[in-house]
Amino acid sequence: MKRAIYPGSFDPLTNGHMDIIVRSAAIVDELYVGVLNNRAKNSLFSVDERVSMIKEMTETISNVKVVSFDGLLVDFAREIQANIIIRGLRAVTDFEYELQIAQTNHVEYNEIETIFLTTSLQYSYLSSTIVKEFAAYGGDISQFVAPQFVDRIYDKYGIDPEKRCRKQ
Ligand code: ADP
């Protein structure tokens, strides 16, 4: 049984994250999407909101479970008996950090392997940070996230509905 965890902040979930979820769910038996409850970090959406947004988007993928976790990823992976970590790689800038983390995780938990999926080309520029920066100024985010999240994101920034940019 191949059980994997795909960890992240998902603040908010983007089309790039969804792409990794769909593709990795197709190659493992069970995929846990692990939403990091990082108390030190100021997140736009609460951990419960992030979990429910991802659940909303994955309800038709039968082998995906969405959970929140805090503390060390390797400890959580052990707890749920996952021995694969899925990470997305967008560009070389992701690589150095991801390599370090993957190697450290392997030292901490010998049975765990990290699998990197390279981003689909159309999402290689996309990050939650970019979505938030555009949304904060009413920029068009409709190509970055699921349609039902667009207004929820603008609402967080109190963007006047008149000033919300829409793709024509
Ligand atoms: P972000 O960097 O968008 O804030 P997270 O911290 O939630 O995202 O990242 C969770 C995982 O998703 C990481 O492995 C990250 O590399 C991957 N990821 C994020 N955006 C994309 C994307 N556009 N394409 C592929 N993988 C991505």
Backbone and ligand atoms as CSV (ligand in chain L), in Angstrom:
chain,resi,resn,atom,element,x,y,z
A,1,MET,N,N,0.845,-1.202,0.000
A,1,MET,CA,C,0.000,0.000,0.000
A,1,MET,C,C,0.879,1.251,0.000
A,2,LYS,N,N,0.727,2.047,-1.037
A,2,LYS,CA,C,1.532,3.269,-1.119
A,2,LYS,C,C,0.722,4.435,-0.582
A,3,ARG,N,N,1.085,4.867,0.629
A,3,ARG,CA,C,0.387,6.017,1.202
A,3,ARG,C,C,1.333,7.215,1.207
A,4,ALA,N,N,0.863,8.310,0.619
A,4,ALA,CA,C,1.734,9.483,0.496
A,4,ALA,C,C,1.114,10.684,1.177
A,5,ILE,N,N,1.986,11.614,1.545
A,5,ILE,CA,C,1.491,12.893,2.061
A,5,ILE,C,C,2.016,14.029,1.195
A,6,TYR,N,N,1.114,14.915,0.833
A,6,TYR,CA,C,1.477,16.116,0.086
A,6,TYR,C,C,1.275,17.290,1.052
A,7,PRO,N,N,2.353,17.784,1.630
A,7,PRO,CA,C,2.214,18.845,2.635
A,7,PRO,C,C,2.358,20.236,2.034
A,8,GLY,N,N,1.736,21.200,2.685
A,8,GLY,CA,C,1.899,22.587,2.236
A,8,GLY,C,C,1.044,23.513,3.067
A,9,SER,N,N,1.174,24.799,2.777
A,9,SER,CA,C,0.330,25.784,3.478
A,9,SER,C,C,-1.006,25.938,2.765
A,10,PHE,N,N,-0.972,25.843,1.441
A,10,PHE,CA,C,-2.188,25.942,0.626
A,10,PHE,C,C,-3.028,27.165,1.018
A,11,ASP,N,N,-2.366,28.306,1.094
A,11,ASP,CA,C,-3.011,29.524,1.603
A,11,ASP,C,C,-3.051,30.607,0.538
A,12,PRO,N,N,-3.921,30.529,-0.443
A,12,PRO,CA,C,-4.945,29.516,-0.675
A,12,PRO,C,C,-4.464,28.446,-1.668
A,13,LEU,N,N,-5.315,27.414,-1.811
A,13,LEU,CA,C,-5.071,26.365,-2.811
A,13,LEU,C,C,-5.097,26.998,-4.203
A,14,THR,N,N,-4.080,26.721,-5.010
A,14,THR,CA,C,-4.043,27.266,-6.381
A,14,THR,C,C,-4.251,26.137,-7.391
A,15,ASN,N,N,-4.396,26.521,-8.644
A,15,ASN,CA,C,-4.504,25.511,-9.706
A,15,ASN,C,C,-3.225,24.678,-9.803
A,16,GLY,N,N,-2.093,25.264,-9.422
A,16,GLY,CA,C,-0.815,24.536,-9.429
A,16,GLY,C,C,-0.823,23.420,-8.391
A,17,HIS,N,N,-1.330,23.723,-7.182
A,17,HIS,CA,C,-1.462,22.688,-6.158
A,17,HIS,C,C,-2.414,21.584,-6.633
A,18,MET,N,N,-3.535,21.985,-7.213
A,18,MET,CA,C,-4.540,20.998,-7.661
A,18,MET,C,C,-3.945,20.048,-8.691
A,19,ASP,N,N,-3.141,20.618,-9.565
A,19,ASP,CA,C,-2.492,19.816,-10.600
A,19,ASP,C,C,-1.623,18.720,-9.951
A,20,ILE,N,N,-0.878,19.107,-8.910
A,20,ILE,CA,C,-0.024,18.123,-8.218
A,20,ILE,C,C,-0.892,17.086,-7.498
A,21,ILE,N,N,-1.986,17.521,-6.895
A,21,ILE,CA,C,-2.876,16.582,-6.184
A,21,ILE,C,C,-3.439,15.539,-7.154
A,22,VAL,N,N,-3.964,16.009,-8.267
A,22,VAL,CA,C,-4.582,15.094,-9.240
A,22,VAL,C,C,-3.542,14.112,-9.780
A,23,ARG,N,N,-2.377,14.638,-10.131
A,23,ARG,CA,C,-1.353,13.763,-10.721
A,23,ARG,C,C,-0.780,12.790,-9.707
A,24,SER,N,N,-0.599,13.224,-8.451
A,24,SER,CA,C,-0.012,12.279,-7.506
A,24,SER,C,C,-1.049,11.260,-7.030
A,25,ALA,N,N,-2.306,11.664,-6.952
A,25,ALA,CA,C,-3.347,10.702,-6.551
A,25,ALA,C,C,-3.435,9.550,-7.555
A,26,ALA,N,N,-3.022,9.828,-8.787
A,26,ALA,CA,C,-3.084,8.793,-9.825
A,26,ALA,C,C,-1.936,7.784,-9.705
A,27,ILE,N,N,-0.915,8.119,-8.923
A,27,ILE,CA,C,0.212,7.174,-8.849
A,27,ILE,C,C,0.407,6.531,-7.468
A,28,VAL,N,N,-0.351,6.966,-6.477
A,28,VAL,CA,C,-0.250,6.306,-5.171
A,28,VAL,C,C,-1.608,5.701,-4.814
A,29,ASP,N,N,-1.630,4.843,-3.789
A,29,ASP,CA,C,-2.914,4.255,-3.402
A,29,ASP,C,C,-3.750,5.243,-2.604
A,30,GLU,N,N,-3.064,5.932,-1.685
A,30,GLU,CA,C,-3.782,6.867,-0.835
A,30,GLU,C,C,-2.972,8.147,-0.702
A,31,LEU,N,N,-3.619,9.275,-0.894
A,31,LEU,CA,C,-2.916,10.552,-0.790
A,31,LEU,C,C,-3.532,11.399,0.317
A,32,TYR,N,N,-2.695,11.737,1.283
A,32,TYR,CA,C,-3.130,12.683,2.310
A,32,TYR,C,C,-2.628,14.062,1.907
A,33,VAL,N,N,-3.533,15.017,1.800
A,33,VAL,CA,C,-3.094,16.394,1.615
A,33,VAL,C,C,-2.983,16.960,3.035
A,34,GLY,N,N,-1.773,17.311,3.431
A,34,GLY,CA,C,-1.528,17.765,4.808
A,34,GLY,C,C,-1.417,19.286,4.860
A,35,VAL,N,N,-2.380,19.912,5.509
A,35,VAL,CA,C,-2.391,21.375,5.584
A,35,VAL,C,C,-1.656,21.803,6.848
A,36,LEU,N,N,-0.598,22.535,6.638
A,36,LEU,CA,C,0.255,22.919,7.759
A,36,LEU,C,C,-0.414,24.001,8.602
A,37,ASN,N,N,-0.551,23.678,9.882
A,37,ASN,CA,C,-1.122,24.637,10.819
A,37,ASN,C,C,0.035,25.356,11.490
A,38,ASN,N,N,0.561,26.330,10.772
A,38,ASN,CA,C,1.750,27.013,11.258
A,38,ASN,C,C,1.346,28.263,12.023
A,39,ARG,N,N,1.379,28.140,13.331
A,39,ARG,CA,C,0.844,29.234,14.159
A,39,ARG,C,C,1.681,30.497,14.080
A,40,ALA,N,N,2.948,30.341,13.799
A,40,ALA,CA,C,3.831,31.513,13.762
A,40,ALA,C,C,3.578,32.353,12.504
A,41,LYS,N,N,3.086,31.691,11.462
A,41,LYS,CA,C,2.915,32.372,10.176
A,41,LYS,C,C,1.511,32.991,10.100
A,42,ASN,N,N,1.442,34.213,9.660
A,42,ASN,CA,C,0.125,34.835,9.506
A,42,ASN,C,C,-0.516,34.346,8.234
A,43,SER,N,N,-1.553,33.541,8.369
A,43,SER,CA,C,-2.142,33.037,7.133
A,43,SER,C,C,-3.402,33.827,6.793
A,44,LEU,N,N,-3.729,33.847,5.511
A,44,LEU,CA,C,-4.913,34.559,5.042
A,44,LEU,C,C,-6.159,33.771,5.450
A,45,PHE,N,N,-6.130,32.468,5.198
A,45,PHE,CA,C,-7.246,31.601,5.565
A,45,PHE,C,C,-6.853,30.766,6.783
A,46,SER,N,N,-7.822,30.532,7.663
A,46,SER,CA,C,-7.531,29.697,8.836
A,46,SER,C,C,-7.278,28.268,8.347
A,47,VAL,N,N,-6.696,27.471,9.208
A,47,VAL,CA,C,-6.406,26.103,8.791
A,47,VAL,C,C,-7.709,25.354,8.460
A,48,ASP,N,N,-8.769,25.614,9.214
A,48,ASP,CA,C,-10.048,24.943,8.933
A,48,ASP,C,C,-10.613,25.364,7.584
A,49,GLU,N,N,-10.468,26.646,7.272
A,49,GLU,CA,C,-10.940,27.120,5.967
A,49,GLU,C,C,-10.142,26.454,4.845
A,50,ARG,N,N,-8.827,26.367,5.033
A,50,ARG,CA,C,-7.984,25.759,3.987
A,50,ARG,C,C,-8.328,24.286,3.799
A,51,VAL,N,N,-8.533,23.583,4.912
A,51,VAL,CA,C,-8.907,22.162,4.814
A,51,VAL,C,C,-10.232,22.034,4.065
A,52,SER,N,N,-11.213,22.874,4.410
A,52,SER,CA,C,-12.508,22.685,3.741
A,52,SER,C,C,-12.465,23.104,2.280
A,53,MET,N,N,-11.650,24.089,1.927
A,53,MET,CA,C,-11.520,24.453,0.506
A,53,MET,C,C,-10.933,23.290,-0.298
A,54,ILE,N,N,-9.930,22.617,0.283
A,54,ILE,CA,C,-9.300,21.503,-0.449
A,54,ILE,C,C,-10.273,20.314,-0.529
A,55,LYS,N,N,-11.031,20.108,0.566
A,55,LYS,CA,C,-12.026,19.016,0.541
A,55,LYS,C,C,-13.041,19.253,-0.569
A,56,GLU,N,N,-13.482,20.502,-0.666
A,56,GLU,CA,C,-14.452,20.886,-1.697
A,56,GLU,C,C,-13.940,20.518,-3.099
A,57,MET,N,N,-12.642,20.718,-3.309
A,57,MET,CA,C,-12.050,20.500,-4.628
A,57,MET,C,C,-11.681,19.044,-4.895
A,58,THR,N,N,-11.629,18.227,-3.840
A,58,THR,CA,C,-11.130,16.859,-4.037
A,58,THR,C,C,-12.183,15.800,-3.724
A,59,GLU,N,N,-13.426,16.240,-3.494
A,59,GLU,CA,C,-14.423,15.258,-3.049
A,59,GLU,C,C,-14.683,14.144,-4.065
A,60,THR,N,N,-14.362,14.410,-5.333
A,60,THR,CA,C,-14.606,13.361,-6.326
A,60,THR,C,C,-13.380,12.461,-6.544
A,61,ILE,N,N,-12.286,12.760,-5.847
A,61,ILE,CA,C,-11.099,11.892,-5.988
A,61,ILE,C,C,-11.085,10.969,-4.764
A,62,SER,N,N,-11.448,9.704,-4.996
A,62,SER,CA,C,-11.767,8.834,-3.863
A,62,SER,C,C,-10.576,8.486,-2.972
A,63,ASN,N,N,-9.353,8.562,-3.477
A,63,ASN,CA,C,-8.214,8.173,-2.623
A,63,ASN,C,C,-7.508,9.374,-1.987
A,64,VAL,N,N,-8.187,10.527,-1.962
A,64,VAL,CA,C,-7.574,11.711,-1.339
A,64,VAL,C,C,-8.252,12.019,0.000
A,65,LYS,N,N,-7.417,12.255,1.017
A,65,LYS,CA,C,-7.917,12.675,2.332
A,65,LYS,C,C,-7.263,14.009,2.654
A,66,VAL,N,N,-8.000,14.896,3.269
A,66,VAL,CA,C,-7.431,16.199,3.604
A,66,VAL,C,C,-7.391,16.344,5.119
A,67,VAL,N,N,-6.224,16.634,5.640
A,67,VAL,CA,C,-6.053,16.727,7.088
A,67,VAL,C,C,-5.155,17.915,7.412
A,68,SER,N,N,-5.237,18.386,8.655
A,68,SER,CA,C,-4.291,19.424,9.061
A,68,SER,C,C,-3.272,18.791,9.995
A,69,PHE,N,N,-2.118,19.397,10.068
A,69,PHE,CA,C,-1.116,18.887,11.010
A,69,PHE,C,C,-0.251,20.042,11.489
A,70,ASP,N,N,0.343,19.855,12.659
A,70,ASP,CA,C,1.370,20.819,13.040
A,70,ASP,C,C,2.571,20.042,13.546
A,71,GLY,N,N,3.645,20.725,13.778
A,71,GLY,CA,C,4.860,20.037,14.196
A,71,GLY,C,C,5.630,19.552,12.987
A,72,LEU,N,N,6.496,18.598,13.233
A,72,LEU,CA,C,7.383,18.116,12.171
A,72,LEU,C,C,6.646,17.212,11.189
A,73,LEU,N,N,6.908,17.444,9.916
A,73,LEU,CA,C,6.277,16.628,8.874
A,73,LEU,C,C,6.609,15.143,9.047
A,74,VAL,N,N,7.871,14.843,9.343
A,74,VAL,CA,C,8.231,13.417,9.465
A,74,VAL,C,C,7.490,12.738,10.616
A,75,ASP,N,N,7.247,13.472,11.682
A,75,ASP,CA,C,6.505,12.886,12.807
A,75,ASP,C,C,5.067,12.581,12.388
A,76,PHE,N,N,4.500,13.528,11.632
A,76,PHE,CA,C,3.121,13.329,11.182
A,76,PHE,C,C,3.052,12.179,10.178
A,77,ALA,N,N,4.043,12.113,9.300
A,77,ALA,CA,C,4.067,11.041,8.298
A,77,ALA,C,C,4.126,9.673,9.003
A,78,ARG,N,N,4.941,9.594,10.034
A,78,ARG,CA,C,5.028,8.350,10.821
A,78,ARG,C,C,3.690,7.995,11.434
A,79,GLU,N,N,3.058,9.018,12.008
A,79,GLU,CA,C,1.774,8.822,12.687
A,79,GLU,C,C,0.710,8.257,11.743
A,80,ILE,N,N,0.683,8.748,10.521
A,80,ILE,CA,C,-0.344,8.254,9.586
A,80,ILE,C,C,0.192,7.108,8.716
A,81,GLN,N,N,1.404,6.679,9.021
A,81,GLN,CA,C,2.056,5.581,8.299
A,81,GLN,C,C,2.179,5.846,6.801
A,82,ALA,N,N,2.581,7.069,6.497
A,82,ALA,CA,C,2.876,7.407,5.099
A,82,ALA,C,C,4.384,7.326,4.923
A,83,ASN,N,N,4.833,6.704,3.838
A,83,ASN,CA,C,6.282,6.665,3.646
A,83,ASN,C,C,6.719,7.348,2.344
A,84,ILE,N,N,5.815,8.149,1.823
A,84,ILE,CA,C,6.168,8.955,0.643
A,84,ILE,C,C,5.736,10.401,0.902
A,85,ILE,N,N,6.635,11.315,0.601
A,85,ILE,CA,C,6.288,12.745,0.650
A,85,ILE,C,C,6.263,13.230,-0.792
A,86,ILE,N,N,5.211,13.902,-1.153
A,86,ILE,CA,C,5.107,14.483,-2.502
A,86,ILE,C,C,5.402,15.978,-2.407
A,87,ARG,N,N,6.250,16.462,-3.296
A,87,ARG,CA,C,6.487,17.901,-3.382
A,87,ARG,C,C,6.456,18.310,-4.850
A,88,GLY,N,N,6.046,19.545,-5.071
A,88,GLY,CA,C,6.049,20.068,-6.441
A,88,GLY,C,C,7.304,20.903,-6.649
A,89,LEU,N,N,7.876,20.800,-7.818
A,89,LEU,CA,C,9.052,21.623,-8.145
A,89,LEU,C,C,8.686,22.555,-9.284
A,90,ARG,N,N,8.793,23.850,-9.025
A,90,ARG,CA,C,8.438,24.816,-10.057
A,90,ARG,C,C,9.631,25.243,-10.883
A,91,ALA,N,N,10.696,25.590,-10.203
A,91,ALA,CA,C,11.861,26.130,-10.916
A,91,ALA,C,C,13.110,25.787,-10.115
A,92,VAL,N,N,14.250,26.104,-10.682
A,92,VAL,CA,C,15.497,25.793,-9.969
A,92,VAL,C,C,15.529,26.462,-8.603
A,93,THR,N,N,14.830,27.579,-8.488
A,93,THR,CA,C,14.826,28.281,-7.193
A,93,THR,C,C,14.218,27.416,-6.094
A,94,ASP,N,N,13.292,26.529,-6.425
A,94,ASP,CA,C,12.718,25.613,-5.425
A,94,ASP,C,C,13.712,24.517,-5.054
A,95,PHE,N,N,14.616,24.222,-5.969
A,95,PHE,CA,C,15.382,22.980,-5.869
A,95,PHE,C,C,16.285,22.882,-4.638
A,96,GLU,N,N,17.057,23.929,-4.378
A,96,GLU,CA,C,18.044,23.855,-3.300
A,96,GLU,C,C,17.392,23.586,-1.941
A,97,TYR,N,N,16.355,24.348,-1.683
A,97,TYR,CA,C,15.637,24.211,-0.422
A,97,TYR,C,C,14.984,22.826,-0.327
A,98,GLU,N,N,14.327,22.426,-1.405
A,98,GLU,CA,C,13.622,21.141,-1.409
A,98,GLU,C,C,14.587,19.964,-1.223
A,99,LEU,N,N,15.767,20.078,-1.823
A,99,LEU,CA,C,16.773,19.030,-1.695
A,99,LEU,C,C,17.209,18.898,-0.228
A,100,GLN,N,N,17.460,20.039,0.391
A,100,GLN,CA,C,17.877,20.048,1.792
A,100,GLN,C,C,16.828,19.421,2.699
A,101,ILE,N,N,15.587,19.842,2.504
A,101,ILE,CA,C,14.482,19.329,3.325
A,101,ILE,C,C,14.323,17.827,3.115
A,102,ALA,N,N,14.371,17.400,1.851
A,102,ALA,CA,C,14.169,15.980,1.547
A,102,ALA,C,C,15.267,15.146,2.191
A,103,GLN,N,N,16.502,15.642,2.122
A,103,GLN,CA,C,17.609,14.880,2.708
A,103,GLN,C,C,17.504,14.842,4.230
A,104,THR,N,N,17.122,15.957,4.813
A,104,THR,CA,C,16.962,15.988,6.273
A,104,THR,C,C,15.849,15.032,6.698
A,105,ASN,N,N,14.736,15.068,5.972
A,105,ASN,CA,C,13.626,14.182,6.322
A,105,ASN,C,C,14.045,12.724,6.239
A,106,HIS,N,N,14.890,12.420,5.253
A,106,HIS,CA,C,15.344,11.043,5.089
A,106,HIS,C,C,16.242,10.613,6.259
A,107,VAL,N,N,17.047,11.549,6.749
A,107,VAL,CA,C,17.906,11.251,7.903
A,107,VAL,C,C,17.031,11.015,9.139
A,108,GLU,N,N,16.011,11.843,9.281
A,108,GLU,CA,C,15.130,11.759,10.457
A,108,GLU,C,C,14.257,10.508,10.433
A,109,TYR,N,N,13.890,10.098,9.243
A,109,TYR,CA,C,12.949,8.984,9.103
A,109,TYR,C,C,13.384,8.213,7.864
A,110,ASN,N,N,14.161,7.178,8.145
A,110,ASN,CA,C,14.831,6.456,7.080
A,110,ASN,C,C,13.919,5.839,6.022
A,111,GLU,N,N,12.725,5.469,6.439
A,111,GLU,CA,C,11.835,4.795,5.468
A,111,GLU,C,C,11.093,5.768,4.558
A,112,ILE,N,N,11.291,7.061,4.791
A,112,ILE,CA,C,10.511,8.006,3.985
A,112,ILE,C,C,11.265,8.429,2.723
A,113,GLU,N,N,10.537,8.448,1.616
A,113,GLU,CA,C,11.113,8.904,0.350
A,113,GLU,C,C,10.343,10.132,-0.115
A,114,THR,N,N,11.062,11.071,-0.715
A,114,THR,CA,C,10.371,12.243,-1.273
A,114,THR,C,C,10.313,12.105,-2.780
A,115,ILE,N,N,9.131,12.281,-3.313
A,115,ILE,CA,C,8.953,12.246,-4.766
A,115,ILE,C,C,8.609,13.661,-5.231
A,116,PHE,N,N,9.356,14.126,-6.227
A,116,PHE,CA,C,9.100,15.465,-6.766
A,116,PHE,C,C,8.357,15.355,-8.079
A,117,LEU,N,N,7.281,16.094,-8.181
A,117,LEU,CA,C,6.599,16.189,-9.468
A,117,LEU,C,C,6.930,17.565,-10.020
A,118,THR,N,N,7.356,17.590,-11.267
A,118,THR,CA,C,7.645,18.902,-11.849
A,118,THR,C,C,6.324,19.550,-12.236
A,119,THR,N,N,6.276,20.837,-12.056
A,119,THR,CA,C,5.046,21.564,-12.327
A,119,THR,C,C,4.653,21.463,-13.797
A,120,SER,N,N,3.348,21.472,-14.044
A,120,SER,CA,C,2.903,21.581,-15.426
A,120,SER,C,C,3.284,22.993,-15.881
A,121,LEU,N,N,3.721,23.085,-17.110
A,121,LEU,CA,C,4.257,24.356,-17.616
A,121,LEU,C,C,3.383,25.568,-17.336
A,122,GLN,N,N,2.074,25.388,-17.509
A,122,GLN,CA,C,1.198,26.569,-17.371
A,122,GLN,C,C,1.107,27.086,-15.943
A,123,TYR,N,N,1.621,26.296,-14.955
A,123,TYR,CA,C,1.558,26.752,-13.560
A,123,TYR,C,C,2.933,27.045,-12.975
A,124,SER,N,N,3.949,27.075,-13.819
A,124,SER,CA,C,5.307,27.149,-13.285
A,124,SER,C,C,5.596,28.475,-12.577
A,125,TYR,N,N,4.820,29.497,-12.860
A,125,TYR,CA,C,5.035,30.812,-12.242
A,125,TYR,C,C,4.176,30.994,-10.994
A,126,LEU,N,N,3.269,30.051,-10.766
A,126,LEU,CA,C,2.187,30.283,-9.802
A,126,LEU,C,C,2.539,29.893,-8.370
A,127,SER,N,N,2.236,30.786,-7.440
A,127,SER,CA,C,2.383,30.454,-6.021
A,127,SER,C,C,1.253,31.127,-5.257
A,128,SER,N,N,0.989,30.659,-4.053
A,128,SER,CA,C,-0.050,31.290,-3.230
A,128,SER,C,C,0.309,32.742,-2.970
A,129,THR,N,N,1.597,33.006,-2.821
A,129,THR,CA,C,2.046,34.378,-2.545
A,129,THR,C,C,1.679,35.320,-3.694
A,130,ILE,N,N,1.895,34.858,-4.922
A,130,ILE,CA,C,1.549,35.666,-6.094
A,130,ILE,C,C,0.034,35.932,-6.120
A,131,VAL,N,N,-0.752,34.898,-5.847
A,131,VAL,CA,C,-2.213,35.054,-5.836
A,131,VAL,C,C,-2.606,36.133,-4.825
A,132,LYS,N,N,-1.983,36.075,-3.635
A,132,LYS,CA,C,-2.339,37.036,-2.582
A,132,LYS,C,C,-1.921,38.447,-2.960
A,133,GLU,N,N,-0.745,38.565,-3.575
A,133,GLU,CA,C,-0.286,39.903,-3.961
A,133,GLU,C,C,-1.211,40.534,-4.999
A,134,PHE,N,N,-1.656,39.745,-5.964
A,134,PHE,CA,C,-2.583,40.270,-6.979
A,134,PHE,C,C,-3.948,40.588,-6.356
A,135,ALA,N,N,-4.445,39.648,-5.545
A,135,ALA,CA,C,-5.779,39.825,-4.968
A,135,ALA,C,C,-5.842,41.056,-4.074
A,136,ALA,N,N,-4.782,41.317,-3.348
A,136,ALA,CA,C,-4.769,42.440,-2.402
A,136,ALA,C,C,-5.023,43.770,-3.103
A,137,TYR,N,N,-4.705,43.831,-4.404
A,137,TYR,CA,C,-4.922,45.067,-5.164
A,137,TYR,C,C,-6.052,44.923,-6.178
A,138,GLY,N,N,-6.868,43.877,-6.014
A,138,GLY,CA,C,-8.009,43.693,-6.910
A,138,GLY,C,C,-7.621,43.161,-8.280
A,139,GLY,N,N,-6.407,42.632,-8.420
A,139,GLY,CA,C,-5.953,42.092,-9.702
A,139,GLY,C,C,-6.720,40.831,-10.090
A,140,ASP,N,N,-6.611,40.461,-11.340
A,140,ASP,CA,C,-7.344,39.301,-11.852
A,140,ASP,C,C,-6.678,38.000,-11.399
A,141,ILE,N,N,-7.382,37.248,-10.564
A,141,ILE,CA,C,-6.818,35.982,-10.073
A,141,ILE,C,C,-7.593,34.782,-10.619
A,142,SER,N,N,-8.490,35.051,-11.575
A,142,SER,CA,C,-9.387,33.998,-12.036
A,142,SER,C,C,-8.681,32.848,-12.757
A,143,GLN,N,N,-7.467,33.094,-13.222
A,143,GLN,CA,C,-6.756,31.998,-13.897
A,143,GLN,C,C,-5.868,31.208,-12.941
A,144,PHE,N,N,-5.828,31.653,-11.695
A,144,PHE,CA,C,-4.888,31.054,-10.738
A,144,PHE,C,C,-5.543,30.091,-9.757
A,145,VAL,N,N,-6.837,30.341,-9.478
A,145,VAL,CA,C,-7.529,29.531,-8.462
A,145,VAL,C,C,-8.886,29.083,-8.997
A,146,ALA,N,N,-9.525,28.148,-8.293
A,146,ALA,CA,C,-10.853,27.677,-8.714
A,146,ALA,C,C,-11.844,28.846,-8.648
A,147,PRO,N,N,-12.828,28.879,-9.589
A,147,PRO,CA,C,-13.762,30.005,-9.657
A,147,PRO,C,C,-14.457,30.325,-8.325
A,148,GLN,N,N,-14.805,29.274,-7.567
A,148,GLN,CA,C,-15.539,29.530,-6.317
A,148,GLN,C,C,-14.676,30.162,-5.217
A,149,PHE,N,N,-13.356,30.211,-5.442
A,149,PHE,CA,C,-12.489,30.811,-4.415
A,149,PHE,C,C,-12.215,32.289,-4.673
A,150,VAL,N,N,-12.481,32.737,-5.898
A,150,VAL,CA,C,-12.075,34.103,-6.273
A,150,VAL,C,C,-12.649,35.145,-5.308
A,151,ASP,N,N,-13.977,35.116,-5.111
A,151,ASP,CA,C,-14.577,36.130,-4.234
A,151,ASP,C,C,-14.183,35.946,-2.774
A,152,ARG,N,N,-14.007,34.688,-2.378
A,152,ARG,CA,C,-13.610,34.451,-0.980
A,152,ARG,C,C,-12.250,35.081,-0.698
A,153,ILE,N,N,-11.377,35.056,-1.710
A,153,ILE,CA,C,-10.043,35.646,-1.527
A,153,ILE,C,C,-10.152,37.177,-1.505
A,154,TYR,N,N,-10.899,37.746,-2.460
A,154,TYR,CA,C,-11.082,39.208,-2.453
A,154,TYR,C,C,-11.725,39.674,-1.141
A,155,ASP,N,N,-12.693,38.886,-0.647
A,155,ASP,CA,C,-13.369,39.260,0.605
A,155,ASP,C,C,-12.376,39.424,1.748
A,156,LYS,N,N,-11.377,38.546,1.775
A,156,LYS,CA,C,-10.379,38.606,2.853
A,156,LYS,C,C,-9.646,39.940,2.849
A,157,TYR,N,N,-9.520,40.528,1.654
A,157,TYR,CA,C,-8.806,41.802,1.556
A,157,TYR,C,C,-9.765,42.983,1.549
A,158,GLY,N,N,-11.068,42.692,1.698
A,158,GLY,CA,C,-12.063,43.755,1.697
A,158,GLY,C,C,-12.098,44.535,0.395
A,159,ILE,N,N,-11.831,43.846,-0.720
A,159,ILE,CA,C,-11.845,44.533,-2.016
A,159,ILE,C,C,-13.303,44.800,-2.439
A,160,ASP,N,N,-13.578,46.041,-2.748
A,160,ASP,CA,C,-14.892,46.464,-3.203
A,160,ASP,C,C,-15.298,45.634,-4.436
A,161,PRO,N,N,-16.507,45.035,-4.425
A,161,PRO,CA,C,-16.922,44.198,-5.571
A,161,PRO,C,C,-16.771,44.890,-6.928
A,162,GLU,N,N,-16.939,46.205,-6.951
A,162,GLU,CA,C,-16.789,46.973,-8.210
A,162,GLU,C,C,-15.351,46.960,-8.723
A,163,LYS,N,N,-14.425,46.805,-7.790
A,163,LYS,CA,C,-13.010,46.906,-8.157
A,163,LYS,C,C,-12.360,45.553,-8.391
A,164,ARG,N,N,-13.181,44.487,-8.385
A,164,ARG,CA,C,-12.624,43.149,-8.582
A,164,ARG,C,C,-12.448,42.895,-10.069
A,165,CYS,N,N,-11.225,42.675,-10.445
A,165,CYS,CA,C,-10.907,42.516,-11.864
A,165,CYS,C,C,-11.430,41.156,-12.345
A,166,ARG,N,N,-12.097,41.124,-13.474
A,166,ARG,CA,C,-12.606,39.866,-14.040
A,166,ARG,C,C,-12.061,39.686,-15.441
A,167,LYS,N,N,-11.773,38.435,-15.743
A,167,LYS,CA,C,-11.310,38.150,-17.092
A,167,LYS,C,C,-12.497,38.327,-18.038
A,168,GLN,N,N,-12.247,38.997,-19.142
A,168,GLN,CA,C,-13.349,39.257,-20.074
A,168,GLN,C,C,-13.694,37.989,-20.852
L,1,ADP,P1,P,3.196,28.105,-2.154
L,1,ADP,O1,O,4.652,28.017,-2.480
L,1,ADP,O2,O,2.317,28.263,-3.338
L,1,ADP,O3,O,2.878,29.008,-1.007
L,1,ADP,P2,P,2.908,25.741,-0.458
L,1,ADP,O4,O,3.851,26.099,0.603
L,1,ADP,O5,O,1.509,25.519,-0.060
L,1,ADP,O6,O,2.798,26.698,-1.704
L,1,ADP,O7,O,3.501,24.510,-1.281
L,1,ADP,C1,C,3.100,23.197,-1.198
L,1,ADP,C2,C,3.774,22.389,-2.267
L,1,ADP,O8,O,3.169,22.690,-3.526
L,1,ADP,C3,C,5.264,22.622,-2.484
L,1,ADP,O9,O,5.861,21.382,-2.796
L,1,ADP,C4,C,5.313,23.536,-3.671
L,1,ADP,O10,O,6.537,23.407,-4.377
L,1,ADP,C5,C,4.162,22.996,-4.480
L,1,ADP,N1,N,3.619,23.983,-5.409
L,1,ADP,C6,C,3.163,25.210,-5.131
L,1,ADP,N2,N,2.762,25.860,-6.255
L,1,ADP,C7,C,2.972,24.981,-7.282
L,1,ADP,C8,C,2.800,25.053,-8.711
L,1,ADP,N3,N,2.356,26.151,-9.283
L,1,ADP,N4,N,3.138,23.962,-9.434
L,1,ADP,C9,C,3.617,22.863,-8.827
L,1,ADP,N5,N,3.834,22.738,-7.518
L,1,ADP,C10,C,3.515,23.779,-6.740
